[in-house]
Amino acid sequence: MTELESFFSIDGSLSKVIQGYLPRTSQLEMATAIANSIDSNQNLIAEAGTGTGKTFAYLVPAILSAKKVIISTGTKNLQDQLFNKDLPLVRKAISTPFNSALLKGRANYLCIYRLQNALNTSFGFSKQDAQALNSIKAWSMQTKVGDISEVSDVEEGDPVWSQATSTVDNCLGQECPDYADCFLAKARKKAQESDIIVVNHYLLCADWSLRETGFGELLPDAEVVVIDEAHQLSEIASNFLGTSLTARQLNELTTDTLAEYFKDAKDMPQIRTVCEDLQFEVKDLRLAFGVELQRGDWKEIEQNPKISNALTAVHQQLEKLADHLQVASVRSKGLESCFDRVEEIEQRLDSLINDDSGQWIRWYETHSKSFTFNKTPLDIAAEFEQFMRQHKASWIFTSATLSVAKNFDHFAKGLGLNGTEGQSWESPFNFSSQSLFYHPKGLPKPTELNFTEKVVEFALPVLQASKGRAFFLFTSHRALKIAAEILQDRIDYPLLVQGTRAKAVLLEQFKQEGDAILLATSSFWEGVDVRGNALSCVIIDKLPFSSPSDPVLKARLRAMEKQGRNPFFEHQLPSAVIALRQGVGRLIRDVSDQGVLMVCDPRLLKRTYGQMFLDSLPAMSRTRNIIEVEAFFRQIEQTAQQEQ
């Protein structure tokens, strides 16, 4: 028996730390494949169905290899779970000693210098912000690691955190007077000294994009890189490889400059005047886009005189600020940093306005009070392939959804993983007995008028049969709002709607209620785990094709057409299949879970490509008859009563 076979056996080391542990053939096979890849310094695409136990399947061989390992997760929540829950369990079970570290992006760590600056500035804060800063100050005197997630009474998304954390732009680096106590520097040092480093994709890609934001000093030493939730990597990487400029960055520049002005340059009132003028022009630029939230091609800015004139005004104020800060920059490190920032922002804006190389997608997005300008690469495959060649590690890509109809080409081509072996292990769950796939007859076409209203009518009998306990997932916010308005008067179960509360709060309420119906869009399609009877039904309104009006997608599709490729079958279809698989994956999360999946899009059976979706789903029992759905739910109830 090999070391891995012993570890994952019925009476092995893992069974002693996990109550009710049962060995899974797929888990051992996956762990063995990963161990072989690490030993031979090869890359591997490893797809593992829900319930395989993929986290332990890569953690154990990675630790046993005694090599320096970086593990990257899709989100900070998964990162925290891996570091605070999964790694300690493995540590108890494994004899190989190892040091581990959790490393997040700099915005997750308290910056002592900036907090003191904010507390000491005469530049006014609202009463609410002042209270939040005092809470942060009280915490700063007690924290050992400076992770802002420790603060319970100031939400992580609160804009006030920009006054107490740093960015690449405003960090003073080793010249900071508080550098010796810097929490970020300490976290990086610990990571450098550790065997296992847990990061997230944002941090990984920030390093790749050659910005000094994460762990540029760590990656060259890594011998193994594990990418968990790897299906998210391509999109995140695409964003980081580009250039972006936000209204928030411009406003933070003016706020920080004013703070430094009040400290060291009060005799230069023109600095204050230009900052205030820039703040006004940034607001004016946002107003020029109109009230409606939108996402569009850069050409729309160029063709709209009101927006382009407002953008020119912002550009001119940046130039004025740069001129004044150049003179003032000799007075302090803070003013010098602000001067460097305004120059860098000017260059970024110039590259956004003047690029005509054809290698980039330029687009904008507006938010309620701000905007974002972006320049995204058309293709990242060649760059990622080069990135991997620079770092001679074993790269392991894993997720429950990497293939389309058992084929890994879409995922592999997106990241330039030419010649990389792909292996897949089915979920150990018995989907044919645990679940039922309902696709009723007579469904409306997605292009029909009142499509959502009609879909809700088809869904109502299912929601009644399931007695709530359902996720109703939509491909657009508009459809979600329509459904919410209809269902609030038609259903007797608690109705929870995405956007009314924070995601974590809604999810916890859904679990507590036990019979709720949650209406949600893309953010609930993946990374959400509800086990047991609270979730017994997942309804999906239509196949999750990306909006053809999206500026990034439109540009990519045009580029593929010019290359003589078929953008629908090479990009749109496989992306939609993977998104659907993620949504379907919410239903069965445990060996004892049971439930009904309903997909309300007739294209599944009426279009030839529908078969690709069907071939990519678990082997569920299928029906088109509501009577069988009702019988399935009655059987679930009878089984539950017998077990009681």
N, C-alpha and C positions, 0 to 999 in steps of 0.2 A: 504494500500500500504506500503510495506517495505521500509526501507531507501534506499536499492539498487534499487528497482523498481522506486522510486521517482527520484533518481540520474540519472538513464539512460533513463528516460521517454522523450517524445517528447518536453515537456516544462520544463524538469528538469535542474539541476545545470550544467550538461555537455553541454547541448544545448546552454547555455548562453556564453560559452567560445569557442565553435567550430562552425564556420560559416557553415551553411548548414547541421548541425548535423541531422542524422536520426537514430532513435532507431533500434537496431537489437536484435531480440529475442535470437540469439545464444550468443551475448555478455552478456546479462543479465543472461542467464542460466549458462554461464561459471563463471561469477562473483559470482553468488549464490553458485555454487559448491565449489569454492575456499573459500568463506566465511565460508561455513559449515566445510570444512576441517580444517581451522584455528581455528574455535570455538571448534571443537572436538579433536584438536591436532592430526589429521590424515594426512597421506601423500596422494598425488593425482597426477596422470598422466593426464594432460589436453591438448588434441590435438585440435587445432582450425584452421580451414581452412583460407586461405588468405581472408582478408577483414572482419574478425570477430571483430577485434579491441581488440586483446588479451592483449595488453599492458595496456589499461585502465581497462580491465576485471580483471587483477590481482593487479594493483596499487590501485584501489579504495578500495576493501575489505581489502587489506594489511594495508592501512593507517587507515581505519575505525576501525580496530582491536585494534589500539593504542598499538601494540606490537612492539618490536624491530625487524626490518626486514632487511635481506640481500637479495639484488637482483643481480643475476649474469647473465651477457649477454655473447653472443658468441664472440664478438669482441670489441675492444676499440672504434670503430666507433659507434656501437650500444650503447655502454656504454655512450658515449658523447651525443648521440641523446636522450637517455632516461633521462639523468640528465639535459641537457640544454634546451630540448624542451617539453618532455612529462610531467615530474614532475612539471615544472612551470605552465602548463595548469591545471593540477589537483589541484595544490595549489590555483589557482584562483577560482576553482569551489567548493572546499570542505571546510566545516566549521571546521573540525577537525584540530587543529594546529599540525605541525610536523616539525622537523629539518631534513635536509638531507645532505649527504656528498658523494662526488665522491672520490673513492680510487683506485689508479692504482698500478701496480708493481713498485718497487724501480727504475727500469731503466727508468721510465718516469719522474723522478724528478731530478732537478739539485742538484749536490753535491758540495757545496761551497769549501770544503776542497780539493777535487780532481781537481776542476777547477783551484784553486790557485796553486796547485802543478804543474799542466801542464803548467801554464803560467810562473811559476818561474824556471822550470827545465832547465838545460843546454843541455838536451837531445833533439836533433834536430827534428823539424817537417817540413813537406813539406810546401811550400808557401801557398798552398790551405788550408791545415789543420790549419796553423797559422792564416789565414784570418777568417776561421770558428770559431776558438777559440776566436778571438777578437770580433766577432759578438755575440757569447755566453756571453762573458764578459760584453758587453754593455747591453744586455738584462738582465743579472743577477742583474744589479743595479736598475732595474725598476720592475721586476716581483714581484707579491705578493704571488703566489702559487708555482712557480718554475716548472710548467708543461711544458716539453720541446716541446709540440705540439704548444705552443705559438710562437715559433721561426719560422718565415716564410722563412728565407734565409739560413737555414741549415736543410736539410732533416732529418726526424726522423731516417731513416735507415743509415745515414752517420756514418762510423766507428769512427769518431772523437768524437762522443758523449760518447764513453767509457772513454774518458779523463775527462768528466764533469759530469758523473753519477756514481753511486756505484753499486756493486754487493754484495751478501751475503759474498763472499770471501774477498773483500777488504774494506768493511765498518768497521770503527773503533768504531761504536756504541756510547755509552755514554762517552767514553774516547776521542771522537773526539773534538778537540779544537773549532769547529764550531757547536757543537751539539745544542746549544741554538737557533741557527738560521736555523736548519735543516728543509728543506721543507717536507721531507718524515715524519719526526717525528711530524710536525705540522698537516699534512694530517691525520695521524693515530689518533692523539689526537682528531681532529674534528670528525672523524668517530666514535670514542669511545663514544662521547657525542651525537651522532645523533640517530634519530629514524629509518630513512631509509638510508641504505648504499648501494651505487651502485658500484659493482665490476665487474670483468669479470672472465670467467672460468679459465684462466691461473692463476690468483691470488688466486682464490678459491682452485684450485688443488695444487698450490705451498704450501699453508697452510696445506692442507691435507697430503701432502708428508713430513710433519714435518720439512720443511725448514723454517727458519725465514726470509721469503721474503715478507710477505704481511700483514696479519691481525690476526695472531695467538691469539692476545689478545682480538679480537672482536667476533670470532665465538662462543665461549662458552656462550656468553650472548644473542645470536640470538634466537628468539622465532619462527620466520618464515624465511625460506630460499626459495626464488623463483628462479628456474633455467630456464631462457628464452633461446630459441634456444637449448633446452636440447638434441637434437639429436647429437650435437657435443661433449657432455660432456665425453662420454666413451673414445674416442680416445685421447682427451686432457689429461684426467686423467691418462690414460695408460702411456703416455710419462712422466708425472711428477712423477709418482710413481717409475720410474726407475732411472737409473744412466746414466749420459752422460758426455763426455769430448770432448771439441772442440779445434781445432788449435787456435782459437781466444782466448780461456781462457789461453792457454799456452803462447801465445804471450803477452797477457795483463799482465800475471804474470811477464814476463821478463821486459816489459816496466815499470811497477810499481816498480819492484825491482831496476832497473837502476836509476829511479827518486830518490828513497830513498838512494841509494848508493852515488849519487852525492851530496846529502845533508849531510849525516852522516857517510859515510864509505869509503871515497876516499882512505884511507890508506890500504884498502883491495882490491887491483886490481883483485884478483882472482874471486871476485863476478862478476865483469864486464865481465871477460873472460868466466866464466861458462854461464852467461846469453846470451852472443853472440854465444857461442857454441850451447846452447839449441835452440836459434832462427834458427840456421843453420840446426840442426837435425830435427826440426819441418818442415821446408821447404823440406828437403830431404825425410821425411816420406810422405809428400803430393805427391812429384814427383814419389815415389815408386809405387803409385797406378795407374800411367799412366794419360794420358791427358783426356780420356773419363770420363764423370761424371757417377758415378755408385752408386748402393745401394746393399749391399750384406751381406751374412751370415759371422759371425766371423770365421768360418772354412776356408774361403778363405784367411784370413790373416795368419792363422796358417799354411796353406799349401803352402804359397808363401814365400820362403826364403828372397827375396829382401824386402818385406814389413815387415816381422817379425823381420829381422835384424835391419831395420830402427826404428821399434818400440822399440826394446831393447836399441838402442842408445839413444832415447828420455828418456826412463826409467832411464838409467845410469846418464844422465845429471841432471835429477830431483833429484836423490840421492846426487850428488855432490853439487847441489845448496842448498839442505836441510842442508848438513853438514856445509857449509860456513855461511848460514843464522842463524843457531843455535848459532854460536859464536857471530854474529853481532846483534842478536835480542835484546840484553840488551841495545842497544844504543838509540833506539827510538821506539815509538809505531808503526810507519810505517814499520820499519824493522821487528818488532815482528809479525805484521800482515802478511807480506810477508812470513815469516817462517811458520806461521800457515797454510797459503794457500798452500805452496808447499807440506807440509805434507798431507793435505787433498787431494790434487790432486794425490799424490803418492798412497794413499789408494784407491782412485777412480779407478785409472789405474790398481792397483793390483786386485780389485774386478772384473774388466772387463776381465783381462787376465786369471784369475785363477778360475772363477766360473764354476762348473760342477754339480750344484745341480739339473738341469733339470726344475727349476721353472722360469727360465728367458730366454728371447730371446736376444742373443747378436748379434749385427749387426753394420755395418758401412755405412756411406754415404759420398761421396766426392762432394765438390763444386769447383768452378773455382780455388780458391786459398787456400782452407782450407778443413777440414774434420771434421766429427763428429763420435764419438764412442758412442754406446748406449747399455743399458741393460734394456729391457722392460719386465714387468711381463706378464706371459702367460694369467693370468685371474685376473681381478680386482673386480669381483662381491663380493667375500667374504669380501675383504678389505673395499669396499664402504659401504656394509651393516653394518659392524662394525663401520665405521666412522659415519654413520647416528645414530647408537645407542648411540654413545658417546655424540652426540649433540641432545638433546631431543627437536627438533623443528618440526614444520609442514613443510614438504618438498613438494614444488609444482614444478612439472616438466612440462614445456609447450613448444610447438613448433607446426608448421604447419605439420610436418612430423615425427610422432612417431610410427605410426601403419603400418602394412603390411597387405593389404586386410582386414582392420578393426580389426586386431589382434595386441595387444601390447606386446606379449610374447618376441619378439626379443629385444626390448628396455628394458623391465623389467628385463630379465635374465642377460643382459649385465652389469647391475648395482646392481644386487642382490635385486631388489625391489619385493621380494616375498610377495604376498597378497595385493599389493598396487592397489587400484581401478584405472581403466583407463576409461576416458570419452572422447567422441569426438563430436565436433560440426562442421557441414558442412559449407563451405563458403557461404555467402549470395549472391554471384555472380551467375548469370544465365549462367552457362558454355555451356548449350546446344544451346543457342541463341548467346552468345558472342564469341564462339570459334568453330573451326573445326579441327578435328584430321585427318591428312592425312597420310596414310600408303600405298604407291603405290605397285602395283604388279611388280614382276620381280626383286626385290632388290637382290643384290649379298650377298652371305654368308660372314660374317666377316673374315673367314679364306681364302677367295679367293684372288688370286693375284690381285693387283691394286684395292683393295676394296675401298679405299678412292677416287681414281680417278672416279670410277663408281658412288659412292654416290654423288659426286659433279655434275655429269651429271644429276642425278635425281633431285638434288636440284635447278639447274639453272632455270628451268621453274617457280618454286615457287618463287625464288628471283626476277625474272622478274615480276611476277604477283603482288608481294607485293611491288614492286618499292623500293627495298632495305628494310630499316626499320626492319632489322632482326638480331637476334643472331644466329650464326652458332656455336654450341657447340660440342667439340670433347673430346674423352676420352684419347687422348694422344697428346703430343707435336709434335710427328712425323707426325701424321695425319693432325694437324693444319698447319704445314709448307707446306705439299704437297698441301693442299687445297688453301693456300694463293698464291702459285706459279701459280696454274691453274686459279684462279679467277681474278688475277690482270690484265689478258689479255682478260677476258671473260665478265666482268661486267662493267656497266657504272656508278655505284654508288660508293660513297666513301667507301674504304675498310680499316677497322681498325683491326690491328692484335695485340693480346696480346703479350707483351714482347717488343714491339717497344717503348712504353711509360709507365709511371706509370698507374696503374689501375684506379685511380681516374681521371686522365687526359683523358684517353681513354673514360671513361664513360661520362664525361662532354662533350667531343667532339661528342660522339654518339648522345647525346640529342640535341646538338646545330645544328648538320648537318640536322637532321630530315629525312634523307633517306639513312643513312649509313648501312653497313653490318659489324658487329663485329664478328671476329673469335676468339674463346677463349676456354680455357680448364677449369679445375675444379674450379679455383678461381672465375669464373663468374657464376657457377651453382647455387650459393646461396648468400644471403645477398645483392643482387643487385636489385634496385627498379627503373624501368623506366615506368612511367605512360603516357598514351596518345598514339597518332599515331606514335611517333618515334620508338616504338617497336610494330610491328604488326605480327611478325613471329618468331617462335623459331624452329630451325632445330637441331636435335640431331643425331650424326652419328651412334652410337650404344649403346646398353644397357651397363650401366656403372659398369660392374663387375671390381673389383680390379684386378690388374695384378697378376697372379698366381706365378710370379717370385719374388714378394716382399718378403724379408726375414721374416718380422714379420708375414705376412699372412700365409706363408708356415709353419712356426713353429706352429701357432695357429691351422691350419688345421690338421697337424700331431698329435697334442695333442688331438684334438677332435676325430680323428680316433682311437687313442689308448683307448679312453674312450668308444668306441663303438657307437659314435654319428655320425650323417650324416652332415659333415661340409658344404656341398653345400646348403642343405635346411635349416640348422640351422644358417648359418653365411653368406655365399657368396650371396645367393639369396636375403634374406631380406635386406642386406646392399645395394645391387644394386637397389632394389625397392625404398628404401628411397632416394638414390642419384638421381634416375630418377625423383621422385616426386619433389625434390628440383629444378632440371633443368626445369621441366614443369611449376613450380610455377613462373618462370620469366615472363610468357606470359600475364596473366590477373591479373593486380594489382589494378584495380579500377572498379567501377560499370559501367563505360562508355567504358572501354577498349574492343577491339575486335581483334581477331587474329587467325592465323593458327599455329598449332603444327604439325611438321613432324618428325617422328621417322623412321630412315632408317635401322632398324635391322629386318630382316625377322624372327628371332627367336620369335618375339612377337606372331606370328600365327603358326609357324611351330614346336615349342617346347611346351610341356605341361605346363612348368612353365611360359610360356608367359602370361597365363591367370592371374597369380598372379600380374604381372605388370599392366595388363589392369584393373583388379578389384581395383587397388590402385589409379587409375587416376580419375580426376574429370569426371563428366558425360557429356562429350563433344559429339557433333554430329560427326559422323565418315564417311570418304569416302576413296575410293581407286582410285578415278578418278580426274585427274588434271583439267578437265573442271569445276568440282564443286568447286575446289580451286580458279580458276580464277573468277568464278561467285561470290564467297564469297567476294573476294577483291573488285570486281566492286560494290557490294552492300554496302561495307564499304565506298567507295568513294562517291556513290550517297547519302548516309545518311549524310556524312560530308558536301556535297554541299548544301543539303536541310537545314541543321542547320545554314549554313552561310547566 
